[in-house]
Amino acid sequence: MLLEATTESLHRRILDLEHENKSLRQEVNNSQIFLENSPTFISFLSPDKEIKFINKQLASFSGKNAIEFNNTYLSDDIHPEYRSYLSDNLDIAYKTHTILDVKFQIKSKNNQYVWFHSIGNPIYNNNNVFIGYICTSYDITQNEEDHLKLTELIDSNHRLFSIIGHDLRNSFNSILGFSELLAENAQDFETSKIKSIGKHLQNASKKTLDLLEDLLEWGQLQSTLNTFTPETLVLKKVCKKVISTIIQLDKNNTERIKIVFKSDIIVFADVNMLRTVFRNLLSNALKYSTCSSPITITAYTTQNNVVINILDQGLGIDPSGISKLFNSKEKHTSLGVLGEKGTGIGLLLCKEFVEKNGGEIWVKSTLGKGSEFSFSLPLGKNNKRNN
């Protein structure tokens, strides 16, 4: 009788255990389904930082499974700059029993680095033994790019207001100073003196006008108000139009600028942006070379592009300054042959406009011998290669 009762009790206990086991398996299965189908990126790391599990979302992003990650969190897919950083922060989270909260770059299945924000928790079993980390990650690339754009825009605005506050004020002060001198003392001046003051006024006015045009275009570009309308253009016609405007402002430049490329070169670009690039590069070439030295414009075609070169025999640029010329975060200015001071905004405009049109811009220069500014533009239709 006792044996039967004991057997029945054990049978009921076995049934209870089977039920509990079934319920536990269902809970585990539900948890697995939740982890696998979570819209966020979820991963589990062992204590030695090996990847033991990644969910479907992370697998789809990476194009790999846990084994293909080579069983290591700090794989080749993590940007090298962040591997030690991640390892150190994982150690800190483990030792201090705190949450891991990091940002880093990881390579996607498209072989492009994107920004991840990962939050990880050290996991301990019932015996308080450390068994690994569970991490939830998010793709924050767009946020980081937006932040970078905002930072660049703020830097650009600071640069803009700096130029308005300093360079533009100086230009107007120069104009006001010469005009007051002329207004108050013209009757006492000889004709040659009046002509000299008039020349200074003309130069100061031209500089101010160029600066205002650059500031307007720069402001429009940064606020995305600048329209972009690329079209097929005859390069020589655009170049001649810009040179004509420069000569009208200073007749001394009539014979200095030489075009030495064929008339049949066609580019595909926005005409207003191309004129601005030519105007700034030619103005710089004239500013930083003596009035007797020539400015030469050459051009040739490659398979997909047209390369334009503007060469001068002027002051040249110090090697340390070349890397700063097209960097909005670096301010690089130097005096022209007549002591004119530039703002550097013209070259930034050139870079922005050339790149907007699908080209590149670069410079080669030797201090004391001159500079060669070059830029490329997409080849227009009906071009004949002549390189």
C-alpha positions in Angstrom: 0.0 0.0 0.0 2.8 2.4 0.9 4.7 1.5 -2.3 1.6 2.3 -4.4 1.2 5.7 -2.7 4.9 6.5 -3.2 4.7 5.5 -6.8 1.6 7.6 -7.4 3.3 10.6 -5.7 6.3 10.2 -7.9 4.2 9.9 -11.0 2.3 13.1 -10.1 5.7 14.8 -9.5 7.0 13.6 -12.8 3.9 15.0 -14.5 4.3 18.3 -12.7 8.0 18.5 -13.8 7.1 17.7 -17.4 4.5 20.4 -17.3 6.9 22.9 -15.8 9.5 21.8 -18.3 7.1 22.3 -21.2 6.1 25.8 -19.8 9.8 26.7 -19.5 10.6 25.5 -23.0 7.6 27.6 -24.2 9.0 30.7 -22.4 12.4 30.1 -23.8 10.9 29.6 -27.3 8.9 32.8 -26.9 12.0 34.7 -25.7 13.9 33.3 -28.7 11.2 34.5 -31.1 11.1 37.9 -29.5 14.9 38.3 -29.7 15.0 37.0 -33.3 12.3 39.3 -34.5 13.1 42.4 -32.6 13.3 45.5 -34.8 16.5 46.5 -33.0 19.9 44.8 -33.3 20.5 42.3 -30.5 23.6 40.3 -29.7 24.9 38.1 -26.9 28.6 38.0 -26.0 30.4 35.5 -23.9 32.6 36.7 -21.0 35.6 36.6 -23.3 33.7 38.9 -25.8 32.9 36.2 -28.4 29.7 36.6 -30.3 27.4 33.7 -29.4 24.1 35.1 -30.8 22.9 37.8 -33.2 19.2 38.2 -34.1 17.8 38.3 -37.6 17.9 42.1 -37.8 21.6 42.2 -37.1 22.3 39.3 -39.4 20.5 41.0 -42.2 22.4 44.2 -41.6 25.8 42.5 -41.5 25.1 39.8 -44.1 26.7 37.3 -41.6 25.7 35.1 -38.8 27.5 34.7 -35.4 29.9 32.1 -36.7 30.9 34.2 -39.7 31.8 37.0 -37.3 34.7 34.7 -36.4 33.3 34.3 -32.9 34.6 37.7 -31.9 32.9 41.0 -31.1 36.0 43.0 -32.1 36.0 41.6 -35.7 37.3 43.2 -38.8 33.9 44.7 -39.3 34.4 47.1 -36.4 36.3 50.2 -37.4 39.9 49.8 -36.2 39.7 53.1 -34.4 37.0 51.7 -32.0 38.2 48.2 -31.3 40.2 49.0 -28.2 37.6 51.5 -27.1 34.9 48.9 -27.2 37.0 46.3 -25.4 37.9 48.7 -22.6 34.3 49.7 -22.1 33.1 46.1 -22.0 35.7 45.5 -19.3 34.5 48.5 -17.3 30.9 47.4 -17.5 31.8 43.9 -16.2 34.0 45.2 -13.4 31.7 47.9 -12.2 28.4 46.1 -12.8 27.2 49.1 -14.9 25.5 49.4 -18.3 27.7 49.7 -21.4 26.7 52.8 -23.5 28.9 53.4 -26.5 29.0 54.8 -30.1 31.2 53.3 -32.7 31.4 52.6 -36.5 30.8 49.1 -38.0 30.9 47.9 -41.5 27.5 46.9 -43.1 27.0 44.2 -45.8 27.4 47.0 -48.4 31.0 47.5 -47.1 30.2 51.0 -45.8 30.9 52.1 -42.3 27.8 53.2 -40.3 27.4 54.6 -36.8 26.0 52.3 -34.1 24.8 53.2 -30.6 25.0 50.1 -28.4 23.7 49.6 -24.9 24.9 46.5 -23.1 24.2 44.8 -19.8 26.5 42.4 -18.0 24.5 39.2 -17.2 25.0 37.1 -14.0 23.4 33.8 -13.2 21.6 32.8 -9.9 25.0 32.1 -8.4 26.2 35.6 -9.3 28.6 34.1 -11.9 29.2 36.4 -14.9 28.0 34.7 -18.1 28.3 37.4 -20.7 26.7 40.6 -22.1 23.5 41.2 -23.9 23.6 44.2 -26.2 21.0 46.2 -28.0 22.2 48.4 -30.9 20.7 51.0 -33.1 21.8 52.5 -36.5 22.3 56.2 -35.8 24.2 57.1 -39.0 21.6 59.6 -40.1 21.7 61.4 -36.7 25.5 61.6 -36.8 25.5 62.9 -40.4 22.8 65.5 -39.4 24.9 66.5 -36.4 28.0 66.8 -38.6 26.1 68.9 -41.2 24.8 71.2 -38.4 28.3 71.6 -37.0 29.7 72.5 -40.4 26.8 74.9 -41.0 27.6 76.6 -37.6 31.3 76.8 -38.5 30.4 78.3 -41.9 28.2 80.9 -40.2 30.9 81.8 -37.8 33.3 82.2 -40.8 30.7 84.3 -42.6 30.1 86.7 -39.8 33.8 87.0 -39.1 34.4 88.1 -42.7 31.4 90.5 -42.6 32.7 91.9 -39.3 36.3 92.3 -40.3 37.1 92.2 -44.0 33.9 93.9 -45.3 34.2 96.7 -42.7 37.8 97.3 -43.7 36.9 97.5 -47.4 34.1 100.1 -46.6 36.5 102.0 -44.3 39.0 102.3 -47.1 36.3 103.5 -49.6 35.0 106.0 -47.0 38.5 107.2 -46.2 39.5 107.9 -49.8 36.2 109.5 -50.7 36.3 111.8 -47.6 39.9 112.8 -48.6 38.7 113.6 -52.1 35.6 115.5 -51.0 37.4 117.7 -48.5 40.7 118.4 -50.4 40.0 117.9 -54.1 40.5 121.7 -54.8 44.0 121.5 -53.4 45.1 118.3 -55.2 46.8 118.1 -58.6 45.2 116.0 -61.3 47.7 113.2 -60.8 46.8 113.0 -57.1 43.1 112.9 -57.8 43.7 110.1 -60.4 45.7 108.2 -57.8 42.9 108.5 -55.2 40.4 107.5 -57.9 42.4 104.4 -58.7 42.5 103.4 -55.0 38.7 104.0 -54.8 38.2 101.8 -57.9 40.4 99.0 -56.5 38.7 99.1 -53.0 35.2 99.2 -54.7 36.1 96.2 -56.9 37.4 94.3 -53.9 34.2 95.0 -51.9 32.0 94.0 -54.8 33.9 90.7 -55.3 33.6 90.1 -51.5 29.9 90.8 -51.5 29.3 88.5 -54.4 31.3 85.7 -52.7 29.4 86.3 -49.4 26.1 86.2 -51.2 26.9 83.0 -53.1 28.4 81.4 -50.0 25.3 82.2 -47.9 23.0 80.9 -50.6 25.0 77.7 -50.9 25.0 77.0 -47.1 21.2 77.6 -46.9 20.6 75.4 -50.0 19.0 78.4 -51.8 21.5 78.2 -54.6 19.9 76.6 -57.7 21.9 74.0 -59.6 21.1 73.7 -63.3 23.9 71.9 -65.2 23.9 72.1 -69.0 26.1 71.6 -71.9 28.6 74.5 -72.2 31.3 75.6 -74.5 34.2 76.1 -72.1 36.0 78.8 -74.1 32.9 81.0 -74.3 32.3 80.9 -70.5 36.0 81.6 -69.9 36.0 84.6 -72.3 32.9 86.1 -70.7 34.6 86.1 -67.3 37.9 87.5 -68.7 35.9 90.3 -70.4 34.4 91.3 -67.1 37.8 91.3 -65.4 39.3 93.5 -68.1 36.4 96.0 -67.9 37.3 96.5 -64.2 41.1 96.8 -64.9 42.3 97.5 -68.5 45.9 96.6 -67.4 44.9 93.0 -67.5 43.9 93.1 -71.2 47.1 91.3 -72.4 47.9 89.2 -69.4 45.4 86.4 -69.5 46.0 83.9 -72.3 43.6 81.0 -73.3 45.5 78.2 -74.9 43.0 75.5 -75.5 40.7 74.6 -78.4 37.3 76.1 -78.9 35.5 72.7 -79.2 35.9 71.6 -75.6 32.4 71.0 -74.0 31.6 70.6 -70.3 28.5 69.7 -68.5 28.1 72.2 -65.6 26.1 75.0 -64.1 27.1 78.1 -65.9 26.8 80.5 -63.0 28.9 78.2 -60.7 31.5 77.8 -63.5 31.8 81.6 -63.9 32.3 82.0 -60.2 35.1 79.4 -60.2 36.8 81.1 -63.1 36.4 84.6 -61.6 37.9 83.6 -58.2 40.8 81.6 -59.6 41.7 84.3 -62.2 41.3 87.1 -59.6 43.7 85.2 -57.3 46.2 84.6 -60.1 46.2 88.3 -60.9 46.4 89.3 -57.2 49.4 87.1 -56.4 51.5 87.9 -59.5 53.2 91.0 -60.8 51.4 93.1 -63.4 53.9 92.1 -66.1 53.6 88.3 -65.7 51.2 86.2 -67.8 48.3 84.1 -66.6 47.7 81.0 -68.7 44.6 78.9 -69.0 44.9 75.4 -70.4 42.4 72.6 -70.8 42.3 69.0 -72.0 39.9 66.1 -72.0 40.2 62.7 -70.5 37.8 59.8 -70.9 35.1 61.3 -68.7 36.2 64.7 -67.7 37.7 68.0 -68.8 40.7 69.2 -66.7 41.2 73.0 -66.6 44.5 74.6 -65.4 45.1 78.2 -64.4 48.9 78.9 -64.2 50.6 82.0 -62.8 54.2 83.0 -62.2 53.5 84.8 -59.0 54.4 84.5 -55.3 53.5 80.9 -54.9 52.2 79.2 -51.8 54.1 77.9 -48.8 53.7 74.1 -48.5 52.2 74.4 -45.0 49.4 76.6 -46.4 48.3 74.4 -49.4 46.4 71.9 -47.2 44.5 74.8 -45.6 43.3 76.4 -48.8 40.1 74.3 -49.3 39.4 73.6 -45.6 36.5 75.7 -44.1 37.8 75.0 -40.6 41.3 76.5 -41.4 41.7 80.2 -42.1 44.6 80.8 -44.5 45.2 84.3 -45.9 48.2 85.9 -47.5 49.0 89.3 -49.0 49.0 89.9 -52.7 51.8 91.7 -54.6 50.2 95.1 -53.8 49.5 94.2 -50.1 45.9 93.1 -50.7 44.6 90.7 -48.1 42.3 87.8 -49.1 39.5 86.2 -47.1 39.9 82.6 -48.4 36.2 82.4 -49.0 36.6 82.5 -52.8 38.5 79.2 -52.8 36.0 77.6 -50.6 33.3 78.6 -53.1 35.4 77.1 -55.9 35.7 73.8 -54.0 32.0 73.7 -53.2 30.9 74.5 -56.8 33.4 72.2 -58.5 32.3 69.3 -56.3 28.6 70.2 -56.8 29.2 69.7 -60.5 30.9 66.3 -60.0 34.5 67.5 -60.3 37.6 67.9 -58.1 39.9 70.8 -57.5 43.6 70.8 -56.5 46.7 73.0 -56.6 50.4 72.7 -57.2 52.6 75.5 -56.1 56.3 76.5 -55.6 57.0 79.4 -53.3 58.5 82.3 -55.2 57.8 80.7 -58.7 54.0 80.5 -59.0 50.9 78.3 -58.7 48.8 76.0 -60.9 45.2 75.7 -59.8 43.4 72.8 -61.6 39.9 71.5 -61.5 37.9 68.9 -63.4 34.3 68.9 -64.7 32.2 66.2 -66.4 32.7 65.9 -70.1 29.9 67.4 -72.2 28.4 65.7 -75.3 30.1 66.0 -78.7 33.6 66.4 -77.2 36.7 65.3 -79.1 39.5 64.0 -76.9 42.6 66.1 -77.3 44.9 65.1 -74.5 
